[in-house]
Amino acid sequence: MTGLTVPDGRGDDDRLVDLSDADGPLLPEQTSDDTDLGWGERTTSSDDAWLLAERPPHWS
């Protein structure tokens, strides 16, 4: 399989890519699936209310 052909007839290997206007890093430091939200976790920082509501009866 050959590279993409750009409108001026050059192949993909000959294409120039200008990265000087890139503001940030090319790759993010953390992906969205590497966060608590990506794992399906809740966005709240504390589960104290849930723990108190769900405590077993023998914990009175």
PDB file with one MODEL, atoms N, CA, C and O in Angstrom:
MODEL        1
ATOM      1  N   MET A   1       0.850  -1.175   0.000  1.00  0.00           N
ATOM      2  CA  MET A   1       0.000   0.000   0.000  1.00  0.00           C
ATOM      3  C   MET A   1       0.891   1.232   0.000  1.00  0.00           C
ATOM      4  O   MET A   1       1.869   1.300   0.745  1.00  0.00           O
ATOM      5  N   THR A   2       0.561   2.176  -0.811  1.00  0.00           N
ATOM      6  CA  THR A   2       1.360   3.393  -0.888  1.00  0.00           C
ATOM      7  C   THR A   2       0.775   4.465  -0.006  1.00  0.00           C
ATOM      8  O   THR A   2      -0.360   4.341   0.456  1.00  0.00           O
ATOM      9  N   GLY A   3       1.535   5.523   0.237  1.00  0.00           N
ATOM     10  CA  GLY A   3       1.087   6.630   1.074  1.00  0.00           C
ATOM     11  C   GLY A   3      -0.016   7.427   0.413  1.00  0.00           C
ATOM     12  O   GLY A   3      -0.308   7.244  -0.769  1.00  0.00           O
ATOM     13  N   LEU A   4      -0.611   8.288   1.163  1.00  0.00           N
ATOM     14  CA  LEU A   4      -1.653   9.164   0.643  1.00  0.00           C
ATOM     15  C   LEU A   4      -1.091  10.080  -0.428  1.00  0.00           C
ATOM     16  O   LEU A   4       0.071  10.480  -0.368  1.00  0.00           O
ATOM     17  N   THR A   5      -1.895  10.399  -1.377  1.00  0.00           N
ATOM     18  CA  THR A   5      -1.475  11.344  -2.402  1.00  0.00           C
ATOM     19  C   THR A   5      -2.100  12.694  -2.099  1.00  0.00           C
ATOM     20  O   THR A   5      -3.322  12.822  -2.020  1.00  0.00           O
ATOM     21  N   VAL A   6      -1.272  13.677  -1.934  1.00  0.00           N
ATOM     22  CA  VAL A   6      -1.768  15.025  -1.664  1.00  0.00           C
ATOM     23  C   VAL A   6      -2.040  15.720  -2.982  1.00  0.00           C
ATOM     24  O   VAL A   6      -1.499  15.308  -4.008  1.00  0.00           O
ATOM     25  N   PRO A   7      -2.874  16.777  -2.992  1.00  0.00           N
ATOM     26  CA  PRO A   7      -3.283  17.400  -4.249  1.00  0.00           C
ATOM     27  C   PRO A   7      -2.143  17.833  -5.154  1.00  0.00           C
ATOM     28  O   PRO A   7      -2.337  17.870  -6.370  1.00  0.00           O
ATOM     29  N   ASP A   8      -0.977  18.161  -4.640  1.00  0.00           N
ATOM     30  CA  ASP A   8       0.106  18.610  -5.524  1.00  0.00           C
ATOM     31  C   ASP A   8       0.888  17.441  -6.121  1.00  0.00           C
ATOM     32  O   ASP A   8       1.883  17.661  -6.811  1.00  0.00           O
ATOM     33  N   GLY A   9       0.455  16.197  -5.867  1.00  0.00           N
ATOM     34  CA  GLY A   9       1.068  15.039  -6.491  1.00  0.00           C
ATOM     35  C   GLY A   9       2.165  14.387  -5.672  1.00  0.00           C
ATOM     36  O   GLY A   9       2.658  13.326  -6.056  1.00  0.00           O
ATOM     37  N   ARG A  10       2.564  14.982  -4.556  1.00  0.00           N
ATOM     38  CA  ARG A  10       3.606  14.373  -3.733  1.00  0.00           C
ATOM     39  C   ARG A  10       2.995  13.269  -2.874  1.00  0.00           C
ATOM     40  O   ARG A  10       1.798  13.301  -2.591  1.00  0.00           O
ATOM     41  N   GLY A  11       3.782  12.318  -2.466  1.00  0.00           N
ATOM     42  CA  GLY A  11       3.309  11.251  -1.596  1.00  0.00           C
ATOM     43  C   GLY A  11       3.267  11.699  -0.143  1.00  0.00           C
ATOM     44  O   GLY A  11       3.741  12.782   0.200  1.00  0.00           O
ATOM     45  N   ASP A  12       2.702  10.867   0.690  1.00  0.00           N
ATOM     46  CA  ASP A  12       2.565  11.183   2.111  1.00  0.00           C
ATOM     47  C   ASP A  12       3.929  11.343   2.787  1.00  0.00           C
ATOM     48  O   ASP A  12       4.074  12.149   3.705  1.00  0.00           O
ATOM     49  N   ASP A  13       4.923  10.581   2.337  1.00  0.00           N
ATOM     50  CA  ASP A  13       6.262  10.674   2.932  1.00  0.00           C
ATOM     51  C   ASP A  13       6.936  12.011   2.642  1.00  0.00           C
ATOM     52  O   ASP A  13       7.823  12.435   3.383  1.00  0.00           O
ATOM     53  N   ASP A  14       6.521  12.670   1.574  1.00  0.00           N
ATOM     54  CA  ASP A  14       7.121  13.955   1.197  1.00  0.00           C
ATOM     55  C   ASP A  14       6.380  15.155   1.780  1.00  0.00           C
ATOM     56  O   ASP A  14       6.805  16.296   1.594  1.00  0.00           O
ATOM     57  N   ARG A  15       5.291  14.909   2.475  1.00  0.00           N
ATOM     58  CA  ARG A  15       4.470  15.994   2.996  1.00  0.00           C
ATOM     59  C   ARG A  15       5.175  16.669   4.168  1.00  0.00           C
ATOM     60  O   ARG A  15       5.701  15.996   5.055  1.00  0.00           O
ATOM     61  N   LEU A  16       5.183  17.983   4.169  1.00  0.00           N
ATOM     62  CA  LEU A  16       5.776  18.744   5.257  1.00  0.00           C
ATOM     63  C   LEU A  16       4.700  19.059   6.287  1.00  0.00           C
ATOM     64  O   LEU A  16       3.595  19.467   5.932  1.00  0.00           O
ATOM     65  N   VAL A  17       5.022  18.872   7.551  1.00  0.00           N
ATOM     66  CA  VAL A  17       4.089  19.153   8.630  1.00  0.00           C
ATOM     67  C   VAL A  17       4.705  20.237   9.500  1.00  0.00           C
ATOM     68  O   VAL A  17       5.788  20.059  10.058  1.00  0.00           O
ATOM     69  N   ASP A  18       4.006  21.362   9.612  1.00  0.00           N
ATOM     70  CA  ASP A  18       4.489  22.479  10.415  1.00  0.00           C
ATOM     71  C   ASP A  18       3.949  22.348  11.826  1.00  0.00           C
ATOM     72  O   ASP A  18       2.744  22.481  12.038  1.00  0.00           O
ATOM     73  N   LEU A  19       4.818  22.090  12.795  1.00  0.00           N
ATOM     74  CA  LEU A  19       4.412  21.938  14.185  1.00  0.00           C
ATOM     75  C   LEU A  19       4.754  23.168  15.017  1.00  0.00           C
ATOM     76  O   LEU A  19       4.625  23.137  16.241  1.00  0.00           O
ATOM     77  N   SER A  20       5.184  24.240  14.380  1.00  0.00           N
ATOM     78  CA  SER A  20       5.607  25.417  15.135  1.00  0.00           C
ATOM     79  C   SER A  20       4.443  26.140  15.793  1.00  0.00           C
ATOM     80  O   SER A  20       4.645  26.840  16.785  1.00  0.00           O
ATOM     81  N   ASP A  21       3.218  25.990  15.264  1.00  0.00           N
ATOM     82  CA  ASP A  21       2.078  26.686  15.860  1.00  0.00           C
ATOM     83  C   ASP A  21       1.375  25.853  16.925  1.00  0.00           C
ATOM     84  O   ASP A  21       0.343  26.278  17.444  1.00  0.00           O
ATOM     85  N   ALA A  22       1.897  24.693  17.261  1.00  0.00           N
ATOM     86  CA  ALA A  22       1.290  23.855  18.291  1.00  0.00           C
ATOM     87  C   ALA A  22       1.517  24.501  19.656  1.00  0.00           C
ATOM     88  O   ALA A  22       2.651  24.788  20.038  1.00  0.00           O
ATOM     89  N   ASP A  23       0.422  24.725  20.384  1.00  0.00           N
ATOM     90  CA  ASP A  23       0.519  25.397  21.669  1.00  0.00           C
ATOM     91  C   ASP A  23       0.965  24.465  22.785  1.00  0.00           C
ATOM     92  O   ASP A  23       1.814  24.831  23.598  1.00  0.00           O
ATOM     93  N   GLY A  24       0.409  23.285  22.831  1.00  0.00           N
ATOM     94  CA  GLY A  24       0.706  22.370  23.926  1.00  0.00           C
ATOM     95  C   GLY A  24       1.478  21.164  23.454  1.00  0.00           C
ATOM     96  O   GLY A  24       1.981  21.130  22.331  1.00  0.00           O
ATOM     97  N   PRO A  25       1.570  20.172  24.321  1.00  0.00           N
ATOM     98  CA  PRO A  25       2.274  18.941  23.934  1.00  0.00           C
ATOM     99  C   PRO A  25       1.468  18.172  22.883  1.00  0.00           C
ATOM    100  O   PRO A  25       0.251  18.330  22.780  1.00  0.00           O
ATOM    101  N   LEU A  26       2.152  17.355  22.122  1.00  0.00           N
ATOM    102  CA  LEU A  26       1.477  16.578  21.085  1.00  0.00           C
ATOM    103  C   LEU A  26       0.568  15.516  21.688  1.00  0.00           C
ATOM    104  O   LEU A  26      -0.505  15.236  21.153  1.00  0.00           O
ATOM    105  N   LEU A  27       0.990  14.935  22.784  1.00  0.00           N
ATOM    106  CA  LEU A  27       0.189  13.921  23.460  1.00  0.00           C
ATOM    107  C   LEU A  27      -0.173  14.412  24.852  1.00  0.00           C
ATOM    108  O   LEU A  27       0.659  15.024  25.522  1.00  0.00           O
ATOM    109  N   PRO A  28      -1.393  14.159  25.301  1.00  0.00           N
ATOM    110  CA  PRO A  28      -1.765  14.592  26.653  1.00  0.00           C
ATOM    111  C   PRO A  28      -1.019  13.764  27.703  1.00  0.00           C
ATOM    112  O   PRO A  28      -0.591  12.641  27.435  1.00  0.00           O
ATOM    113  N   GLU A  29      -0.872  14.335  28.898  1.00  0.00           N
ATOM    114  CA  GLU A  29      -0.204  13.610  29.969  1.00  0.00           C
ATOM    115  C   GLU A  29      -1.084  12.508  30.536  1.00  0.00           C
ATOM    116  O   GLU A  29      -0.580  11.511  31.053  1.00  0.00           O
ATOM    117  N   GLN A  30      -2.414  12.686  30.439  1.00  0.00           N
ATOM    118  CA  GLN A  30      -3.344  11.693  30.959  1.00  0.00           C
ATOM    119  C   GLN A  30      -4.527  11.593  30.001  1.00  0.00           C
ATOM    120  O   GLN A  30      -5.065  12.609  29.561  1.00  0.00           O
ATOM    121  N   THR A  31      -4.923  10.375  29.685  1.00  0.00           N
ATOM    122  CA  THR A  31      -6.065  10.187  28.800  1.00  0.00           C
ATOM    123  C   THR A  31      -7.355  10.191  29.609  1.00  0.00           C
ATOM    124  O   THR A  31      -7.333  10.022  30.828  1.00  0.00           O
ATOM    125  N   SER A  32      -8.482  10.384  28.921  1.00  0.00           N
ATOM    126  CA  SER A  32      -9.763  10.459  29.621  1.00  0.00           C
ATOM    127  C   SER A  32     -10.149   9.122  30.255  1.00  0.00           C
ATOM    128  O   SER A  32     -10.863   9.104  31.258  1.00  0.00           O
ATOM    129  N   ASP A  33      -9.694   8.017  29.695  1.00  0.00           N
ATOM    130  CA  ASP A  33     -10.042   6.726  30.299  1.00  0.00           C
ATOM    131  C   ASP A  33      -9.112   6.354  31.447  1.00  0.00           C
ATOM    132  O   ASP A  33      -9.274   5.297  32.056  1.00  0.00           O
ATOM    133  N   ASP A  34      -8.150   7.204  31.745  1.00  0.00           N
ATOM    134  CA  ASP A  34      -7.245   6.975  32.870  1.00  0.00           C
ATOM    135  C   ASP A  34      -7.646   7.816  34.084  1.00  0.00           C
ATOM    136  O   ASP A  34      -6.852   7.992  35.008  1.00  0.00           O
ATOM    137  N   THR A  35      -8.855   8.327  34.082  1.00  0.00           N
ATOM    138  CA  THR A  35      -9.362   9.124  35.189  1.00  0.00           C
ATOM    139  C   THR A  35     -10.455   8.354  35.918  1.00  0.00           C
ATOM    140  O   THR A  35     -10.920   7.319  35.440  1.00  0.00           O
ATOM    141  N   ASP A  36     -10.864   8.863  37.077  1.00  0.00           N
ATOM    142  CA  ASP A  36     -11.954   8.224  37.814  1.00  0.00           C
ATOM    143  C   ASP A  36     -13.227   8.192  36.985  1.00  0.00           C
ATOM    144  O   ASP A  36     -13.947   7.195  36.992  1.00  0.00           O
ATOM    145  N   LEU A  37     -13.509   9.274  36.272  1.00  0.00           N
ATOM    146  CA  LEU A  37     -14.705   9.330  35.441  1.00  0.00           C
ATOM    147  C   LEU A  37     -14.636   8.295  34.312  1.00  0.00           C
ATOM    148  O   LEU A  37     -15.651   7.694  33.961  1.00  0.00           O
ATOM    149  N   GLY A  38     -13.467   8.091  33.757  1.00  0.00           N
ATOM    150  CA  GLY A  38     -13.289   7.094  32.708  1.00  0.00           C
ATOM    151  C   GLY A  38     -13.514   5.673  33.202  1.00  0.00           C
ATOM    152  O   GLY A  38     -13.907   4.798  32.430  1.00  0.00           O
ATOM    153  N   TRP A  39     -13.268   5.443  34.477  1.00  0.00           N
ATOM    154  CA  TRP A  39     -13.481   4.132  35.070  1.00  0.00           C
ATOM    155  C   TRP A  39     -14.898   3.977  35.600  1.00  0.00           C
ATOM    156  O   TRP A  39     -15.241   2.931  36.151  1.00  0.00           O
ATOM    157  N   GLY A  40     -15.723   5.002  35.442  1.00  0.00           N
ATOM    158  CA  GLY A  40     -17.105   4.924  35.891  1.00  0.00           C
ATOM    159  C   GLY A  40     -17.295   5.324  37.339  1.00  0.00           C
ATOM    160  O   GLY A  40     -18.347   5.067  37.926  1.00  0.00           O
ATOM    161  N   GLU A  41     -16.294   5.945  37.913  1.00  0.00           N
ATOM    162  CA  GLU A  41     -16.392   6.378  39.301  1.00  0.00           C
ATOM    163  C   GLU A  41     -17.215   7.660  39.392  1.00  0.00           C
ATOM    164  O   GLU A  41     -17.381   8.381  38.407  1.00  0.00           O
ATOM    165  N   ARG A  42     -17.712   7.922  40.559  1.00  0.00           N
ATOM    166  CA  ARG A  42     -18.463   9.142  40.776  1.00  0.00           C
ATOM    167  C   ARG A  42     -17.516  10.339  40.819  1.00  0.00           C
ATOM    168  O   ARG A  42     -16.326  10.196  41.099  1.00  0.00           O
ATOM    169  N   THR A  43     -18.058  11.509  40.540  1.00  0.00           N
ATOM    170  CA  THR A  43     -17.247  12.714  40.537  1.00  0.00           C
ATOM    171  C   THR A  43     -17.156  13.355  41.913  1.00  0.00           C
ATOM    172  O   THR A  43     -16.393  14.306  42.088  1.00  0.00           O
ATOM    173  N   THR A  44     -17.908  12.867  42.899  1.00  0.00           N
ATOM    174  CA  THR A  44     -17.838  13.444  44.230  1.00  0.00           C
ATOM    175  C   THR A  44     -16.530  13.054  44.895  1.00  0.00           C
ATOM    176  O   THR A  44     -15.977  11.991  44.616  1.00  0.00           O
ATOM    177  N   SER A  45     -16.049  13.897  45.755  1.00  0.00           N
ATOM    178  CA  SER A  45     -14.766  13.638  46.392  1.00  0.00           C
ATOM    179  C   SER A  45     -14.902  12.821  47.670  1.00  0.00           C
ATOM    180  O   SER A  45     -13.918  12.244  48.132  1.00  0.00           O
ATOM    181  N   SER A  46     -16.104  12.758  48.255  1.00  0.00           N
ATOM    182  CA  SER A  46     -16.275  12.043  49.504  1.00  0.00           C
ATOM    183  C   SER A  46     -17.529  11.172  49.436  1.00  0.00           C
ATOM    184  O   SER A  46     -18.564  11.594  48.921  1.00  0.00           O
ATOM    185  N   ASP A  47     -17.422   9.972  49.953  1.00  0.00           N
ATOM    186  CA  ASP A  47     -18.551   9.048  49.988  1.00  0.00           C
ATOM    187  C   ASP A  47     -19.096   8.896  51.402  1.00  0.00           C
ATOM    188  O   ASP A  47     -19.785   7.919  51.693  1.00  0.00           O
ATOM    189  N   ASP A  48     -18.801   9.842  52.281  1.00  0.00           N
ATOM    190  CA  ASP A  48     -19.224   9.731  53.679  1.00  0.00           C
ATOM    191  C   ASP A  48     -20.732   9.591  53.820  1.00  0.00           C
ATOM    192  O   ASP A  48     -21.195   8.767  54.609  1.00  0.00           O
ATOM    193  N   ALA A  49     -21.508  10.369  53.081  1.00  0.00           N
ATOM    194  CA  ALA A  49     -22.967  10.303  53.187  1.00  0.00           C
ATOM    195  C   ALA A  49     -23.470   8.931  52.745  1.00  0.00           C
ATOM    196  O   ALA A  49     -24.360   8.362  53.378  1.00  0.00           O
ATOM    197  N   TRP A  50     -22.909   8.404  51.672  1.00  0.00           N
ATOM    198  CA  TRP A  50     -23.318   7.084  51.192  1.00  0.00           C
ATOM    199  C   TRP A  50     -22.935   6.009  52.205  1.00  0.00           C
ATOM    200  O   TRP A  50     -23.722   5.100  52.471  1.00  0.00           O
ATOM    201  N   LEU A  51     -21.743   6.105  52.765  1.00  0.00           N
ATOM    202  CA  LEU A  51     -21.307   5.109  53.748  1.00  0.00           C
ATOM    203  C   LEU A  51     -22.192   5.117  54.995  1.00  0.00           C
ATOM    204  O   LEU A  51     -22.525   4.058  55.529  1.00  0.00           O
ATOM    205  N   LEU A  52     -22.570   6.307  55.457  1.00  0.00           N
ATOM    206  CA  LEU A  52     -23.445   6.391  56.630  1.00  0.00           C
ATOM    207  C   LEU A  52     -24.835   5.841  56.334  1.00  0.00           C
ATOM    208  O   LEU A  52     -25.439   5.185  57.182  1.00  0.00           O
ATOM    209  N   ALA A  53     -25.341   6.107  55.132  1.00  0.00           N
ATOM    210  CA  ALA A  53     -26.673   5.614  54.760  1.00  0.00           C
ATOM    211  C   ALA A  53     -26.691   4.109  54.540  1.00  0.00           C
ATOM    212  O   ALA A  53     -27.717   3.469  54.773  1.00  0.00           O
ATOM    213  N   GLU A  54     -25.589   3.535  54.099  1.00  0.00           N
ATOM    214  CA  GLU A  54     -25.525   2.117  53.762  1.00  0.00           C
ATOM    215  C   GLU A  54     -24.858   1.266  54.840  1.00  0.00           C
ATOM    216  O   GLU A  54     -24.539   0.105  54.587  1.00  0.00           O
ATOM    217  N   ARG A  55     -24.640   1.809  56.026  1.00  0.00           N
ATOM    218  CA  ARG A  55     -23.951   1.029  57.058  1.00  0.00           C
ATOM    219  C   ARG A  55     -24.835  -0.119  57.541  1.00  0.00           C
ATOM    220  O   ARG A  55     -26.054   0.032  57.612  1.00  0.00           O
ATOM    221  N   PRO A  56     -24.254  -1.232  57.863  1.00  0.00           N
ATOM    222  CA  PRO A  56     -25.019  -2.405  58.326  1.00  0.00           C
ATOM    223  C   PRO A  56     -25.679  -2.128  59.682  1.00  0.00           C
ATOM    224  O   PRO A  56     -25.204  -1.280  60.437  1.00  0.00           O
ATOM    225  N   PRO A  57     -26.762  -2.832  59.992  1.00  0.00           N
ATOM    226  CA  PRO A  57     -27.489  -2.605  61.249  1.00  0.00           C
ATOM    227  C   PRO A  57     -26.636  -2.895  62.498  1.00  0.00           C
ATOM    228  O   PRO A  57     -26.843  -2.275  63.541  1.00  0.00           O
ATOM    229  N   HIS A  58     -25.703  -3.811  62.398  1.00  0.00           N
ATOM    230  CA  HIS A  58     -24.891  -4.150  63.572  1.00  0.00           C
ATOM    231  C   HIS A  58     -23.816  -3.090  63.875  1.00  0.00           C
ATOM    232  O   HIS A  58     -23.061  -3.236  64.836  1.00  0.00           O
ATOM    233  N   TRP A  59     -23.745  -2.022  63.057  1.00  0.00           N
ATOM    234  CA  TRP A  59     -22.799  -0.941  63.320  1.00  0.00           C
ATOM    235  C   TRP A  59     -23.407   0.156  64.189  1.00  0.00           C
ATOM    236  O   TRP A  59     -22.757   1.182  64.385  1.00  0.00           O
ATOM    237  N   SER A  60     -24.603  -0.004  64.715  1.00  0.00           N
ATOM    238  CA  SER A  60     -25.304   1.064  65.415  1.00  0.00           C
ATOM    239  C   SER A  60     -24.388   1.838  66.234  1.00  0.00           C
ATOM    240  O   SER A  60     -24.806   2.786  66.900  1.00  0.00           O
TER     241      SER A  60
ENDMDL
END
